[in-house]
Amino acid sequence: MSQRLSLLDLATIRRDQPVAEALRDSIRLAQKADSLGRFERLWFAEHHNMPRIASAATSVLIGQVLAATEQIRVGSGGVMLPNHSPLVIAEQFGTLAELYPDRVDLGLGRAPGTDQVTLRALRRDPRAADQFPSDVQELQGYLSDETLVPTINAYPGRGTNVPLYILGSSLFGAQLAAALGLPYAFASHFAPDALVPAVAAYRERFQPSAQLAEPYVIAALNVISADDNDTAQGLYDSQLRSRVRMLATRVGGASLSDEQVEAALAGPVGHQARHMLQYTAVGTRDEVARYLEEFRAHASADELMVTNAAGTLEQRERTLEILASID
């Protein structure tokens, strides 16, 4: 049986690219993935105040992609629940589920998806993350027929039973997903360190629930593939420089010149970027296929979620075609 493959789209805005064009690229890639019929789901992540990421209004983008596709599941990877009222998220995703039955996923994260200054601009309490477990349960109640808040229901939302997924990069998320009997998605595409112990803890402590009878693990990784190795390696080098630029910009505020990026590659920022890309498949179809199988076994994963990190739209479309050809 073919291994399960899914996609995580960061709705990346390339240098000097209009935001509208980047969003249209994401929709076109979703249509390509949908037409290939190989991928289980496509998720978008919530990030704020990041000039290279266009998926801040996550539920809005998900709705656009659902409207433009026919069969692939579309969801969040994830909604950062501390930024929101559980009732509002239930209403948003309940609306999507009513319009597109059995095609909507709701992945939930505990991190703010931004920095502390932006968190204040979102008008959220920095301590909201401490309430994440109870907020997940409250949200789950709104989406079922048994609200946990007397007299309060989500309309739309109630009875849609939108499936929930817990996202994480540490033991906290693994333990919560296990306790609630929910699928667990590990963000190993940028936070590789705790992958193996977190998945082991999740599988060991899993408690069956109404949504899920057995543990289910999604592990994320980066894939950079092309028809020849030189092209694939060039795309990886470009992605590494892009990651260095992003990290340096977040720390220092000012954008780096190409010369400064080259210098940063040899320092701590370059080391951090390489570490973040630890789980990255680079190469032709056969090399990527081998890496995926080895990574699946390493992560003890039921499903792999791929970030398509190639530069241009055409290169990303070709990557999808290569991935779709892998059994």
Secondary structure, DSSP 4 states (H G I P E B T S, - for coil): -PPEEEEEE--B--TT--HHHHHHHHHHHHHHHHHHT-EEEEEE----S-TTB--SSHHHHHHHHHHH-SSSEEEEEEEEGGGS-HHHHHHHHHHHHHHSTT-EEEEEESS-SS-HHHHHHTT--GGGGGGHHHHHHHHHHHHSS--SSTT---TTTTT--PPEEEEESSHHHHHHHHHHT--EEE-TTT--TTHHHHHHHHHHH----SS-SS--EEEEEEEEE-SSHHHHHHHHHHHHHHHHHHHHHHHHSSPPPHHHHHHHHTSHHHHHHHHHTSSEEEESHHHHHHHHHHHHHHHT-SEEEEEE--SSHHHHHHHHHHHHT--
